[in-house]
Structure formats: structure tokens, C-alpha cells
């Protein structure tokens, strides 16, 4: 069972850079398309739904589900949290990047950006605290 979890953890580790690259590319493309989006919003008075929204939603659910699987499901709890912590926070960070790209594409409300900034701040602080706790346990066993 432990060898199987190690193999799956290795596969998740290999997929994380691909997933993060896709999310960053989505964010860059959204930022490049931002002037066109703002112009069409001003002319039409509403925001149209683009076909890429389905892909964005699938990518967001994919990243969040991998993070939840690694963090909460019982087979993974047999493995030490320190071994899977970087992957969990990596997938959550990539999903957060997807949330930002959605905000630039759809919502021009400051409340949405405050929410995503607060979520990112909570993500970063919790990662730093857990990383510090991990280091302190390594230095003083």
C-alpha cells in the first residue's frame, strides 16, 4: 500500500508543474485579452461567456480536488503530512491563480479581488507557518 501511495505521489509531483503552467498561461492570456474584454463590456453593458470558461472551471476543480484528496482522504493520512504538504499547497496556489484569471475576465468588482487576495494571504501564511514548523522539527528532533 505504501509503495502505491509513493507512486501516486510521484505522479502528482510530476503533474504539478504542468498544471501550474496551464494556470499561469490562462492568467497571461486573460491579461492580454483584458482591453478587449473591457471594451466589449462597455459597449454591450454585460459580460459575454466565452468557451474557455468551461476549461477554466475543469482546471479549477481538478486542482482543488487533488489538494483535497492529498490532504483529507484516509489513505493519504498514513503518509506523513510533511511529505505531501508542498504538493497540497502547490495545487492550491495554482488553483488560486485560476481564481485570479477568472476575476480579470468576469468580475470587475473589488470585492472579488479582496476575497481572492484574502484567500491567497491565508494560503501563503499557513504555508509559511507549516513550513517553519516542519523546519523546527527537523533541526530539533
C-alpha positions as CSV (number, residue, x, y, z in Angstrom):
1,X,0.0,0.0,0.0
2,X,2.8,2.4,0.9
3,X,4.6,1.8,-2.4
4,X,1.4,2.5,-4.3
5,X,1.0,5.8,-2.4
6,X,4.6,6.7,-3.2
7,X,4.0,6.1,-6.9
8,X,0.8,8.2,-6.9
9,X,2.6,10.9,-5.0
10,X,5.3,10.9,-7.6
11,X,2.7,11.2,-10.4
12,X,1.1,14.1,-8.7
13,X,4.5,15.7,-8.3
14,X,5.2,15.3,-12.0
15,X,1.8,16.8,-12.9
16,X,2.1,19.9,-10.7
17,X,4.4,21.9,-13.0
18,X,2.2,21.1,-16.0
19,X,-0.9,22.2,-14.0
20,X,0.8,25.4,-12.8
21,X,2.0,26.2,-16.3
22,X,-1.5,25.9,-17.7
23,X,-3.0,28.1,-15.0
24,X,-0.3,30.8,-15.4
25,X,-0.8,30.7,-19.2
26,X,-4.5,31.1,-18.6
27,X,-3.8,34.2,-16.5
28,X,-1.4,35.7,-19.0
29,X,-3.9,35.2,-21.9
30,X,-6.6,36.7,-19.8
31,X,-4.5,39.7,-19.0
32,X,-3.6,40.1,-22.7
33,X,-7.3,40.0,-23.6
34,X,-8.2,42.4,-20.9
35,X,-8.5,45.6,-23.1
36,X,-10.8,43.7,-25.5
37,X,-12.9,42.4,-22.6
38,X,-13.3,45.9,-21.1
39,X,-14.2,47.4,-24.4
40,X,-16.9,44.7,-25.1
41,X,-18.2,45.1,-21.6
42,X,-18.6,48.9,-22.1
43,X,-20.3,48.5,-25.5
44,X,-22.6,45.7,-24.6
45,X,-23.3,46.5,-21.0
46,X,-22.9,42.9,-19.9
47,X,-20.1,40.3,-20.0
48,X,-20.4,37.6,-22.5
49,X,-19.5,34.0,-21.6
50,X,-16.5,32.7,-23.5
51,X,-16.0,29.0,-24.3
52,X,-12.8,28.9,-22.3
53,X,-14.9,29.3,-19.1
54,X,-15.6,25.6,-19.1
55,X,-11.9,24.7,-19.4
56,X,-11.2,27.1,-16.5
57,X,-13.8,25.5,-14.3
58,X,-12.5,22.0,-15.0
59,X,-8.9,23.1,-14.2
60,X,-10.0,24.7,-11.0
61,X,-12.0,21.7,-9.9
62,X,-9.0,19.5,-10.8
63,X,-6.5,21.4,-8.7
64,X,-8.8,21.7,-5.7
65,X,-9.8,18.0,-5.8
66,X,-6.1,16.9,-5.9
67,X,-5.4,19.2,-2.9
68,X,-8.4,17.8,-1.0
69,X,-7.5,14.2,-1.9
70,X,-3.9,14.7,-0.7
71,X,-5.0,16.5,2.4
72,X,-8.1,14.8,3.7
73,X,-8.6,11.3,2.4
74,X,-7.8,8.4,4.7
75,X,-5.2,6.5,2.6
76,X,-3.1,9.6,2.4
77,X,-3.2,10.2,6.1
78,X,-1.0,7.2,6.5
79,X,1.8,9.2,4.9
80,X,3.4,12.0,6.9
81,X,1.9,15.4,6.2
82,X,5.4,16.8,5.7
83,X,5.9,14.6,2.6
84,X,2.7,15.8,0.9
85,X,2.5,19.4,2.2
86,X,4.3,21.0,-0.7
87,X,2.1,19.3,-3.2
88,X,-1.1,20.3,-1.4
89,X,0.0,23.9,-1.2
90,X,1.3,23.8,-4.8
91,X,-2.1,22.7,-6.2
92,X,-3.9,25.2,-4.0
93,X,-1.7,28.0,-5.3
94,X,-2.2,27.0,-8.9
95,X,-6.0,27.0,-8.3
96,X,-5.7,30.4,-6.7
97,X,-4.0,31.6,-9.9
98,X,-7.1,30.3,-11.8
99,X,-9.3,32.3,-9.5
100,X,-7.4,35.5,-10.3
101,X,-7.7,34.9,-14.0
102,X,-11.5,34.5,-13.6
103,X,-11.7,37.8,-11.8
104,X,-9.9,39.6,-14.6
105,X,-12.1,38.0,-17.1
106,X,-15.5,38.2,-15.5
107,X,-15.8,40.2,-12.3
108,X,-14.7,43.7,-12.2
109,X,-15.9,44.1,-8.6
110,X,-13.3,45.0,-6.0
111,X,-15.0,42.6,-3.5
112,X,-14.0,39.6,-5.6
113,X,-10.4,40.7,-5.7
114,X,-10.4,41.4,-2.0
115,X,-11.7,37.8,-1.5
116,X,-9.1,36.3,-3.7
117,X,-6.4,38.4,-2.1
118,X,-7.5,37.3,1.4
119,X,-7.6,33.6,0.2
120,X,-4.1,34.0,-1.2
121,X,-2.9,35.6,2.0
122,X,-4.3,32.8,4.1
123,X,-2.8,30.3,1.8
124,X,0.7,31.9,2.0
125,X,0.6,32.5,5.8
126,X,-0.5,28.9,6.5
127,X,2.2,27.5,4.2
128,X,4.9,29.6,5.9
129,X,3.7,28.6,9.3
130,X,3.6,24.9,8.5
131,X,7.0,25.1,6.7
132,X,8.5,26.8,9.7
133,X,7.1,24.1,12.0
134,X,8.5,21.4,9.6
135,X,12.0,23.0,9.8
136,X,11.9,23.3,13.5
137,X,11.1,19.6,13.9
138,X,14.0,18.8,11.5
139,X,16.5,20.9,13.5
140,X,15.4,19.7,16.9
141,X,14.2,16.1,16.5
